[in-house]
Amino acid sequence: MNDQQLLRYSRHILLDEVGIEGQEKLLAAHALVIGAGGLGSPVALYLASAGVGRITLVDHDHVDLTNLQRQVMHTTARVGQPKAVSGKTALGEINPDVKVVALCERASEETLAALVASATVVLDCTDNFATRHAINRACVNARVPLVSGAAIRMDGQVAVFDARSGSAPCYACLFPPDQQFEEVQCSTMGVFAPLVGIIGTVQAAEALKVIMGIGETLAHRLLLLDARSMEWTAIRTQRSSDCAVCGTRPA
Ligand SMILES: [Zn+2]
């Protein structure tokens, strides 16, 4: 690290849990952020400010006026721009050290396989089950840890699915792909503005912990938040032996 970096990251370096060693792990890491909306905004902003060396932002959508109530990475002036491009601008303004790649496309099965294989950690900031399952399959196959978040109306959830661990569940262990879950999206259902900030910030914190290998992650817990009462519930999670995605992976 040069003098500017030592200053920029000094409040991290001062932490016993981080130090020079942890900060260097962040600088060497590649975070794949899928979805540059409500969750992706705080996720990408904190990963960039914290000095994650390489960030790939994937989003096929454009910034819309209705996004600005909660997608804090975007601005009024950038309405109409691709979200990944607008996000890249925001991250560059916070930390020009970070190499940001903006991919303005849908996260297809093929794209995901290549992108996930090169990532240190993957952050699922999307809003539909089909993409969530595709991301999970790619992460299980490549054994790359996945930090998953979801937020709708006044309810949020966040968990880590760490395919490097033999005992940790994957996303499909908890939400089997053949089961029907109510598909609800912010675009039709509404979402409390700071809820995506709360959940996305937890995702960013978990990703930084995963990269540095510090603390205890949410790899065996699903956190549920009811923002009406601001009550968090932690559910212990377990691998499912008959999981269609990770069931054949050795324990
Ligand atoms: Zn599984």
Residues whose N, C-alpha, C, O or C-beta is under 5 A from the ligand:
A	BS01	ZN	P169 C170 A172 C173 S240 C243 V245 C246 G247
